[in-house]
Each structure stands twice: as structure tokens, then as C-alpha cells.
Amino acid sequence: MSSVKALTGFKLKLIAILAMAAGHAAFLIPSGAAAFMLAVPVLDAVSRVTMPIMCFFISEGFLRTRNLKKYFLRLFVFALISQVPFYIFRAAVMPEAAAGLWDGLLYLNVLFTLAAGLAALWIYYKESLKPALKTALITALVLLTFHCDYAVFGALWVLSFGIFRGDKNRQFAAFGAVTLVKSAYMLFFGAGAYAAVIQLFAFAALPLLDMYGGKRGRSLKYLFYIFYPAHLLILALIKLLILS
């Protein structure tokens, strides 16, 4: 990996949210449009850097925060706030997938996955817990994300970055192993070849993370929390009120 350290935490998070917005905006392109076959895969691929970057910074936040309980509570509260915009967005752009209570309102947004990853990381570093209990609790938390966006694997990414913090080679190796398993899972359990291949673009986050020099940069800690539900709601309204 490169030794260049040019990106602050703020810049990386900005890249992540812009890539996320691009991926979600792809849902607004009509399937019959001339640009659909080219634009959608490109935007989808670009968006795959978002979750690894956010998982990385969840692990960084865990180890740097002065108050872990407040950090977790903030993440969980914004997960709750984001759930309705998340549901409205899914119902607007893929109504068949969001139909019904279980696959609709009860399908949870990615902030719940990140919160579970943060809790699992806290348990991992909790010295007072016995190893067997740690394993059981962490497994339970990871499995609880099964009905969330980036199910299971997002929480495992947080653990990969947090457990091996300070050793990028091991962080990236663990991340890579989880990513390959995720891609294989998509290929063999219903999501199909397209989803499996697109998921591999998550590896594009690694060169970006390698350029992180450890500096926070501009302090806008609520930017992602606010942007996430806001952009989902805006895109949903565009789809429902303008493009429908």
C-alpha cells in the first residue's frame, strides 16, 4: 500500500457520503433510459466504497471517543430517526421489495448495522467478560443485523477494522476475507452474479483508507447522521412527485 497520507477523516467521510448519494440516485434512472445500462452499474460500483469507510470510522470513533455510551446512543437515535426516510425511499424506488411489514418498515437501515458493530467492538474489548461469553454476545449482535442493510457483513467489517487497529495489513486482510465471503454469499444464495461482482468494488475503499493520516480534519460530526436520512427523503420525494 502507498505511504502517502493525504486524506483527513473529514475528506474520507465526504467521499463516502457523496458516493452513497450517487449510488442511491441511480435508483431514479428509468430502466428504459438510454443511460441506464451504463450509468447504473457505474454509480452502483462507486457507492461500494461508502460502507467500508463508515465501518472504519466507527472503529476509529470507538477507540477515540471520550464517552462511548453517548457515541452509541447518538448512532442508535439517528438510526431510529432514519428508519422512516429509509422506508419511504425503498417504497418509492423498489415498491415490490419494500412491500409488507417485514420487508418494508421492519427492514432496518444501515445505521442499525453500524450500531451493532460498535456494540460488538465494545464487547470484544471488555476485559471483564469471559471469552466464551464474548463470543456468544458478539455472535448474537452480528446475527441481529441479518434483517438490516449490509446485514451481518457490515458489523463484521467494523470488527475487522477495530480488532486489528494499528496494523493496516491485518485490517485490510480481515476486511478482504469478509468481503470475499460476502460476494460468494451473494453469488450462491440468490442475489446473483451482478451483485456479487459489484460488491467486489468495496475493495476500492482500501487505497482511500491507506491514505488516511490519522487527522480528523474539519469537525462536522453530525454531517453523516443528518445527510443520511435527508438525502433518502429528498430522493424519494423526487421519485414520487417528479418522476412518477
Helices and strands as residue ranges (DSSP letters): H 9-25, G 26-28, H 36-47, H 50-64, H 68-93, H 110-124, H 131-144, G 145-147, H 153-163, H 168-188, H 193-199, G 200-204, H 205-210, H 223-237, I 238-243
